[in-house]
Amino acid sequence: MTRELAKKIKLRKYQKEYYKSHKNDYRRRIYKWRSENPEKVILIRKRFRLKARRKALSKIGNGKIECSNCGCNIYEYLEINHKKLLLKSSMRRDRGDSFMRRIIADKKRGEKYEITCRICNSLHYLIERYPNIKNNHKILWEQI
């Protein structure tokens, strides 16, 4: 073990013990800072959400971030689609930051989902809901 690594480990251990013994003071300082800097808090949370979304998309797509149906690769158009249509109650649970964290943490969770663009996601919903229209629509992605 190098000297720098040993220093980092020792510092981390000290920080953990300090936090345990001064938990209430630490929380008060954090709360005060957040109330004094709401713009920074919003930016930090936004950055975190974008990073978590990118990791989740990368995990589901096995490193490729593009629509599984048409090949659209514009990040803003992409969504995480349930392969099997769910009830509304379970869909409410599966959204937001916690949903992204669950996908990143769970190894098999990515198998239930696919990356689709908004248009393909809508078409998927219509086909699941009304199976008789399955062969009536086709989506083709051409980047101009």
N, C-alpha and C positions, 0 to 999 in steps of 0.2 A: 504494500500500500504506500502510495506516495505521500509526501508531507502535506500537500495541498488537500488531498482527499481526506486525510485524517483530520485536518483542520475543519473542513466542511462538515464532517460527521459530528465532530465535537460541538460545533456551532449549532447544528440542527438539533442535537440532543438538549443543549442549553435552551434553545428557543421553545422546544416542546415543554420542558419543565417550567419555564417562565410563564408560558401560556396557561398551563394547568394551575399554577399558583396565583395568577392574576387574571383569571378568566373574565370576571365582571368588569374590571378596569379596561381590559382589551375591548370588550363588547361596547362599552360606553364610548370609547374613542372612535371605534368603527362607526357607530350610530351617529356620533357628532360629525365625523368627516362626511358621511353620506348626506346628512341634512344640509351641510354647508356647501357641498359640491354636487348638486343634482345633475348638472350637465355631464360631468365626468363619469358619474355612475351610469347614466344612460349610454354613453359611448362605450364604456367597458362592457356592459351587458350586451350591447349590440354586437361588439366584436366577438364576445364569447359565443353568442347564438350563431353567428355566421361561421365561426370555426367549427362548432359542433355540427352544424348542418353539412358543411363540407366533408367532415370526417364520416358522418352517417351515410351520405351519398356515395362516398368513395368505398365504404365497406359493402354497401348493398350492390354496387356496380363492379365489385372486385377490381377497384382501381380506375375503372372507366366511368367518367361522369357524363353520361349521355342517355337519351331516351332509348329504352329497350325495344320500342316498336319502330319508330321512324328515324332514329339516329340524331335527333336534335341535340346540340351540345351547348346551347345558350343557357348558362347557369340560372339566370333569373326565371326562365320558363319551366325549369324542371321541378318535379314534385315527387314525393314518395307515395307510391300507390300500393294499396293492399291487393295482393293477387286474387284473393277471394273477398267478395263483397261482405262487409260486416254490418251488424246492427248498429243503430245510431248510438246506443249506450256505450259500446266498446270503442266507437270512433271518437267519442268525446274524451275518453281516457287517453287515446293515442294521438296526442298533438302537443305542440309546444316543446320547451326545452327538455322536460323530463322524458318525452318520447325519444328525442334525439340521443340523450344520454343512455337510455335503455338499449337502443340499437347499437351504440358504440360498445357498450359493456357486454352485451349478450352475444355469444358466438352464433347461435342458431336463429336468432331473431331476424336476421337479414334475409333468411330464406322465405319468409312470409311476404316480403315486399319486393317491389321492383321500381326502377326509376322510369318515370314517364314524363313527357311534357304535358302541359295543361290540356292540350287538345286530345292527345291519346288517352289521358286519364278520363276525360269526359266521355270519349267513345267507349272505353272499357266499362264505365258505369252503365251506359245505355245498352251495351251488349249483354251485360250481366242481368240487367233489369228486364230487357225485352229481347230474348234470344233470337226471335225471328228476323231481326235486322242484321245478323252477324255478317253476311256476305254482301251487304248493300253499300258499305262504306270502306274506303281505303285512305290512309293518310300517307303522304309522301313528303319527306323533308328535303328541300333543296336550299342550300345556303347561297345567297346571292352576294 
